[in-house]
Amino acid sequence: MKKVYIIAEAGVNHNGSLENAKKLIEEAKIAGADAVKFQTFIPELNISKTAEKASYQKVNTGNNESQLEMVKKLFLNVDAHKEMIKHCERTGIEFLSTPFDLESIDILNDLGLQTIKIPSGEVTNFPYLKKLGKLNKRIILSTGMCFLGEIETAINLLIDAGTQRNKISLLHCNTEYPTPMEDVNLLAMKTMHNAFKLETGYSDHTLGIEIPIAAVALGATIIEKHFTLDKLMEGPDHKASLEPTELRAMIMAIRNIEKALGDGIKRPSPSESKNIAIARKSIHLIKDLPKGHIIGEGDLIMKRPGNGMTSVLIEYVIGKKLNSDLQEDHKLSWEDIL
């Protein structure tokens, strides 16, 4: 199985602070993530003045400001991005970001990013997809709120614009924060994989860590999960995010699942091979028998250990003569029979 690529989604949980962003980078590395992902946007190019907050944003941040006013507080400029990238390099973790407008695509391209994460909300943004497609980057496409046909259209737009098909990966996703368990629909991830034959994973917004772990067991090769320094911090996404200790637990569990899935070949494992002789059974005598006795089925019993004649050979043994006097419970061998 391909190693699961784990994205620790910092998003805007830095609250507009470069220092918080650096701490998030460090915690993602400590937790064992492969990449830490942020969000790149020019607020005025991304959100109109009249746009309302999502319902979960109203719950988490109140309703006294517009979505634009909220997002302005979460903005990090290009210089901050450069420092975050340097900090990722020093820390030893990949820097990723999601652009939310056309100018932000240029920013990330100019910064040298080779992988771009497309958020669910841009799946139907044709100018955005065409611009990004021309760059032929590795694309990770989240598919929350999508019908299968919308995903197909987005894939085709990226390819037609210039992106190689094998550079596109898909993430099943639900964009409610937090996502109710009954709305996860994790099997849709497999539907997407079967439909498009592309690398497929899961971007999680549920509370807890069990659903990403289950996704890996179902074949996800990319996992994305929001995390924060503290769920009690002010901001729209903290409450539906993992704290660092929870992120570490999720990643450890995923790595264990990777090991446990194996290669799919059914055979004795190295660790259990030593138990074959102990747990299986060999052909034994049920009573004392004299030399020359013709062995019948009633003379035999299958007992541990299994390092003698395997019980699979019982039909071959029946009807054979004994070479010597043998006692009850004797473990039969080839030397005992004619």
N, C-alpha and C positions, 0 to 999 in steps of 0.2 A: 504494500500500500504506500502511496506517496505520502510523505510527511505533511501533516496538516499545517497550513500557513495560518498563524494566529495573529489577528490584528487587534491590538488594544486601542479601542476607539476613545481617544481623549476628547474629540469633538471641540466643543466650546466650554468644556469644564474647567478651563484655565481662568474663566471669568474676565478675560481681557488682560491678564497678568502674564508677562513673559516668565517671571520667576515661577509661577504656578505651572506654566507649560513645561519648564525644565524639570520640575519635580515630577510631573506626570511622565515625562520621558524616562526618568530614572526608575520610577516605580514599574513602568511597563517592562523595562529590561530586567529588573529584579524578579518580576513575576514569571519571566521566561517567554514573553511574547516575541514574535518575529519582527513585528512592525508596530509603530505607534502612529495613529492617524489623527490629524486635525482637520479643520474646515477653513477654507480660504474663500473670502467673499469681500466685495465692496458693497456695504450695506445698501446704498442708494441705487445700485444697479441690480440688486437682488430682490428687494422688497419695496412695494409701493407704500406711500404714506397712509393709505387707507386700509392696508391689510391688517386683519385681526390676528390675534394670537390663536394658536391651536388650543383646544380645550385643556390639554394637560399643561400647556404653558401658562394658561390663566390660573390653574390650580397651584402651580409651583412658584409663580412670580407675581401673582395678582393681576388685576385688570385695569390698573391705573395708567398704563402706557400702551402704545401701539407695538406691534411686532417689530417695526423698524427701530423704534426707540430702544427696545430691549436688545436687539441685535447689535446696535451701535456700541453698547457696553461690552460686547464680546469680541470686538474687532482687534486683530493683530496685523500690523502693517508689514510691508515687504522686509524691512530691516529686522523685524522680530522673526519672520520666517527664516531669514538667513542664519540668525543666531540659533534658532531651534534646529535647523539642519546640522549646523556645526556641533551642537550639543548631542545630537543623535550619533554623529560620527565618533565623537569622543566616547560616548556611552556604549557604542557597539550595537545599535538597533536601527532598523530602516525607518526613515521618515516618509510618511505618506500624508496626503491631504486630498480633500474633496473640493473641487472648485464649484462655486454656485452661480457663476456668471461668466460671460465671455472674456472679460478682462482678466479674471482670475485663472482661466485656462492659460492665458499668455504668461501670467506671473509664474505659475508652476512649471510651465515649459522652459521659461528663461532660467528658472532655478535648477533646471536639470533633472527633474523627476522623470523616471522611466515608467512608473506605474501611476495611473490615475484612477481614483475611485469615483464612480458616477453614483450620485444619490438617487433614491427612488423617485423623488420629485422631478427629476430631469429626464426621465425615460421618454416622455412625450414632447420634450423640448427639441424640435428638429434642428434649429440653427446651432444649438449647443452641441448636439451629437455630430453634426456635419463638421463643425470646427474641430472638435476633439478627434474625430475619425481621421482627419487629414494628417495628424501627427504620428499615427501608427505606433502609439504607446501600448504597453500592456494595460488592458482595461479590466477593472472589476466593477460589474454592473449590479447594483441592488435593484430588486424588483418588487418592492412593497407597493401595494395598491394596484398591481398590474394584472391584466388578462394575459393569457399566453400569446395572443396575437399581437399585443402591444410590445411584448418582449421581442418577438420575431421581427417586428418592424424596426425596433431600435438596433438590433444586431445587424440587420441588413443595411441600415443607414450608416453605421460605423464602417462596415466592410466596403460599401460602395464609395465611401469618402476616402478610403485608403488603409484602413486597419486590417491586418491579417486576421483571419478567423481564429487561428489557434492562439492568438494573443488575448482573446476575450474570455473572461470567466464570469459566471453568474452567481448571485447570492439570493436565495429565497429570503424573504423579509416580510415583516408586518410592521407598519409605521405607527401603530398605537403605542404610546409610552405610559405605563408599561403595557405589554401585550397580554390580553387574557389568554389563559392556557387553551381554552376552547377555540381560539382564533389562530393559533400557531400554524396549524395545517402543515405539519412537517413533511408529510408524504408528498406535498407539492414540489419539494426540492427534487425528489426522484423523478417526478413527472417532467420537470424542466430538463433534467439531465437526459432522460430518454428522448425528449422532443428535439433537443438541440445538439446533443453529443458534445457538449462543452464542459470544461471543468466547472463544477458546481459546489457551492457551499451555503453557508447560512449566516445571516446577520441578525443578531438576537436583541430583542427589546423586552423580554420577559424579566420578571424578578427572579433572582436565583441563578443557578449554574447548570441545572439538570438538562435543559433543552439543548444547549450547545453540545453537551456531552452525548446526548441521544443522537444529535445530527451527525456527529462523527461516526457513531456506530452504524448509521444509515448510509455512510459513504461520503459525507462532506469532506472536502479537502481544503476548504478555507472557512475559518470562523472569525467573525467580528463581534466584539462585545464592548459596550460602553463601560468606562470606569472613571472613577473620580478619586480625589484625595479624601473627600469627606462627603457623605450623602446629605449632611446638614448644611452644606454651603448654599448660598443664594445662587439661583440660576435655574434655567428650564429643565436641564437634563440630569441633575445630580441624583434625584430620588430614584430614577430608573437605572442607575449605574451601579457597578460593583465597586467596593472599596478595595484597596490593594491586597489585603489578605484574602478576600474572596476571589479576586482575579488570579492570585497564585494557586488557590485551590482548584479553580476551573481548569487552568492550564495543566496542572499536575494530573488531574483526572483525564484530560484529553490525551496527554502523552501515555498514560497507562492504557487507555482504550486503543491507541495506535498499536502498542505492543500486543495487546490481547487479540486484535483482529487477525494478525498473522498473515500468511500467504494463501490461505484457503485450501492447501493440500492436506488431506486427512491422512495422518500418519502418527505413530507414537512420537511424542516430543522428547527431547533429551532428558528433561527432568523426570519424566514418568517411565522411561524405558527400564530403569532399575527395578521398577515395581512389577514388571511383567511376570517374573518368576514367582513373586510373592503372592500376587492376586489371582493369577490363573491357576488352572488345575492340571494334574497329570493323571495317567492311568495307574491305579493302585489295586492290590489284591484285597478282596473283602474277607479272606480267610486263608488258613494254611493250605498249601496245595503241594502234592508230591511231584517229583520229576516224571515227565512223560504225560502229565495231565493235559487233556485237550481243553483249552480255555473256552468257557461259555460266558454268555453275557452276565449271568448271575454271579460269576467269580470276580467281577470287576466293580470298582467304585472310583469316582472322580474326586480327587482330593488335592489340596494345596500341599506342597509348592508345585509350580508349573514348569520346573526345569527337567522333568522327565519326558516320557512319551506323551505327546499332546493328545487330548481326548478326541481330537479330530480323527485320529487313527484307530478308533475303537473297532470299526468294522474290519480293519485289516488284522487286528490282533485276535479277534474271535476265530476259533478254529485252529489256532497254532498250538504246538506242544511246548511244554516247559522244559528247559534244559537241566534244571536242578530243583531240589526241594526249596520251596520259598515260603516265607511266613506271612501271616496276616499283616496288612498295611505296607507290604513291600511295594516300592515304587518301581514299576515295570520299566525295563530298558530293552534295547535291541538284543543285547547279549543273553537275555533270559528266554528267548523264544526261538524255535526252529522255523 
